[in-house]
Amino acid sequence: MWLMTKYGFFSIVQKGFEKEFQIRARERIDIDHAARITGAGPVIKTPKGDYSYRIEVTHEELQKLMRVLIEDLDYNNFKSMIALQQDQKEKLDAYHDVWGILEKHCRD
């Protein structure tokens, strides 16, 4: 699952069979936000991976992240909010690109 949030861009995947997950990010600041919110760590560096930073989380820790994302949803336009986030606004052009591609390909 990809999540684009005011805390960063995350890829979340299930690892193993015991409901273990990885939250992955391309930027350290993003994974630091996820680690702070979930209480998980340590941060695993994977410089040759598609995502340079990861944390392993339990089902409960992942639920905590989702709960915080819902509770902190306090804006009416995602891209406008990203433009105001000092540590996230560099992603704004990429988010506009993704929005445009999905708008083009996801029409009825």
Secondary structure as GFF3:
##gff-version 3
##sequence-region A 1 108
A	DSSP	beta_strand	2	5	.	.	.	ID=ss1
A	DSSP	beta_strand	8	15	.	.	.	ID=ss2
A	DSSP	beta_strand	20	25	.	.	.	ID=ss3
A	DSSP	alpha_helix	28	38	.	.	.	ID=ss4
A	DSSP	beta_strand	44	45	.	.	.	ID=ss5
A	DSSP	beta_strand	53	57	.	.	.	ID=ss6
A	DSSP	alpha_helix	59	71	.	.	.	ID=ss7
A	DSSP	alpha_helix	78	84	.	.	.	ID=ss8
A	DSSP	three_ten_helix	89	91	.	.	.	ID=ss9
A	DSSP	alpha_helix	92	105	.	.	.	ID=ss10
###
